[in-house]
Amino acid sequence: MNRLQMLVRLMAVLLVGLPWQIHANAGEKATKPDPKDPPPPSTESKNLIRSMQADSCIWAAPLSPDGKLLAAGTDKCQVFVWDAKTGEKIRSFGLDGGGAVGLLFRPDGKELLTAPGGAVSDYTLRLWDVGTGKEVRRFTGHTSTVYGVAQSRDGKQMVSASADQTVRLWDVASGKELATLTGHTNVALRVAFSPDNQTVASGSDDASVRIWDTKTKKELHKLEPGGSVY
C-alpha cells in the first residue's frame, strides 16, 4: 500500500467511522477489530447527574459531610449553596470583597467557613449559617490570602494557611486564635489535621511540609519533598 492509499483509507475512517484498523506496514490487509477487544472509551459523560451554574470562576466547591449540600465560592465575592440531589439553589451570600478561595463545611453541615483571597484589605475568615445566610463568627489575624483551611475531627479546632507565610490555629466556638505557627519562608498553601487531632501538617511554596504539635504549638518535623506543596 503506497502513501496515497494509506491517506485515503485514513480519511475514510475519520470521516465515515468505518470499523477498520489501519496498519502501517505496506501490503498488510486491514482487519476488523476483534469482538473480544474492549470498546474504545466514550467521550460522553454518562455519569453526570447534575450541573449547577455560578456566575464566574469557581475557586472552591466542597460537599457537606452528609453529601446533601454543595457549596461554591467564586472570584466575584459570591458564595452559593445548592441541594446536591435536586440542583436547587438554597442560599447565596456576598463577601465584603475578593473571592472565596477556601470553603469548609462544619461537621454537621449547618455552617460554612469562607477563606478570603484576592484584592481585599480584610483577610478575616468568616463562619456562616447555611440556613439563614447570616454571619455567625469571625476569625481575625491573617494579613494576606488564605489558601487552605481544615478542621479537627471533633470540629473544635480549625487551622488555616496563608500567603502571609503563617499557619494559624483557631478555637471554633469562640473565634479565638490559639497560635500562630511560623517557620515557612514562602506562601503557606495547604493544611491538614491528623486523625487523632494531635498534629497539623502544612505545605508551602517554600518546598517544605512541616508537622506541628497542636498542644505545644511547636514544629516537630520538617520534610522537604523537593518542590512546592499544593
N, C-alpha and C positions, 0 to 999 in steps of 0.2 A: 504494500500500500504506500503510495507516494504522499508527500506532504499535503498536496491539494486535496486528495481524497480524505485524509485524516481531518483536515479543517472542515470539509463539507459535512462529514459524519458528526463531528463535534458540535457544529451549529445545529444540526438536526436534533441532537439530544437536548441542547439548551433551549431551543425554541419550541420543539414539539413534545419534549418529555418522553422520548422513546426509551423503554426499559432495557437498554443495551449497555454493556460495558465496553469502553474503548480501550484498546490495548496499543501500547506504543510500538511494540515490535512489528516490523514490517512483515506483511504476509500472514499475520495471525488473524483468524476469523473472530468476529465479535460474538460473544456468547451471552445468553440470557442469564440473569442473576439466579443463583441457587435459591430455591424456596426455603431452604433451611437457614439462610443468612438472615440476621436480624434486620428489621426495617430501618431505613435511614431516619435520623432524628427529625422530628417535626419542628417547624419554625413557629407554629402556633402555640400560644399559651393556653393549654386545655385545663390547667389547674387554677386559673384566675377565677376567684369567687366574686370579688367586688373591687371597684376602683373608686376612691374618693379624690376630690379635686380641691386643692388650695389655690390661693391667688398669686403665689410666687414661689421662689426656690425654697425647698424644704430642707432644713438643716438637721432635724431630729424627728423620729417617728416611733416612739415606744408603744407597746401594748400594755394594758393594765395587767397585773399579776393573774387575774382570772380570765384574761383574754377577751373580755367583753367590750372594752373600750380601746380606741386607737387615738392617740394624740399626735399632732404635728406642729412644729414650730417653724415659722418662716423668717425670711430675711427682711420682711416688711412689718416687723413689730406685732405680728399676729400669732395667736395660738388657737388651734381648732381641736375639738374633741368630737369623735364620731362613735356611733354604735357600730362595732366591728361586724356584727351579723347583718344588720339591715342597711348600713351605709348612711343612716340618718345623722345629720349634724346635731349634736346635743348642746354644744356650747362653743362660743368663740369669745376671746377677750384680747384686748390690746395691751402691749407693754409700753413703758414710758419712752422707749427708743431702742434702736438697734434690733437685733434679731434674737430668737431663742435658739442658741447654739446647742444647749443641752436641755433635755426634759427627763423627768424621773417621776413615775407614779409611786405613791406611798404604798406600803404592803396591802392596805385594804382597798386601794383603787379609788378612794374618795377624795384624795388630794393629789395635786400635781405640782412638782417643783420646776421652776424655769431658771435656766442659767443664761445670763445675758452676754452678748458679744456684738462686735461691730463698732460703728462710730457713735459711742454713747459716753456720757460723763459719769454715769452711775452704774457700777457693776454689781449691784446688790442682787442676791438670789432671792426669789420670791416663792412662797408656797400659796397655792390657790385651792379654793373649794371647787371641785369639779361640778357639783350640783348647782351652785349659785353663781359661779364665776367671780366670786369675791376673794380679795387677798386675805390670807389668814396670818402670814408671818413673814418677816424679812430676816435675811442673813447678810449682814454688812461687814465688809472687810477687804474684799479683793479690789484691786486698782486697775485691772485690765480684763479682757475677755476670759470667761470661764468655759473651758473646753470639755471638762469631764466632771461628772458627778456620780456618786454611788452612795448606797446606804447599807448599814449593818443589817444582818439577817433579822434581828429583832426590831428594826426600824427606829431605834432610839438615837442612833448617831448617823451623821452624814459626813461625807468627805468630798472636797472639790479641788480641781486642778486648774490653774490659771496661767495666762500669759505673763502675769507678774512674777512668775517663777516660784510661786509658793503653792503648797498643798495645805488646805485648812480643814480642820476637824470641827464639827458643829454638834451641839445638842439640839435635836429637832424640836423637842417640846417647848424650849424657851427661846430658841434662835441664837443662843449664846455661842460665841466662838470658844472652843475648848483649847485649841492650839494652832499655831502657825508653824508648819513644818518646812524648814528651809534647808537647802543643800543643792537643789537643782541650779544649774548655771544657764539654763535657757527655758523656753516655754514648757510648762508642765501641761501635758495633754490628756493623760488617762489615769484613772484611779480605780481601785477595787478593794473591797474588804475580803479578808479570809473568812471561810465558813464559820469559824469559832469567834469571829469579831476581835481577835487578839492582835491582828496586824493589818496594815494597809499597804498596798503596793501602788507606786506611782511611776508612770512612764513619761519621758520627756524628750524634747528635741535636742537635749544635750547628749543623746545616745546612752542614757542610763535608765535602769529600773532600780528604784530604791524601796526597801522594805522598812516600815516604821512600826514601832510598838505603840498601840493605842493607849496604853496605860502610862508608860513613862514618857511618851511623845519623843522618843529617841530613835535615830536611824540605826537599824540593826544590820543591814547589808546593802551593798551597792553592787549591782550587776551591770555588766557592760556588753550588750548583745552586738555592738558594732554598728549601730545606726539609730536613727530617730525611732521612738516607740510611739506608734499611733494607735 
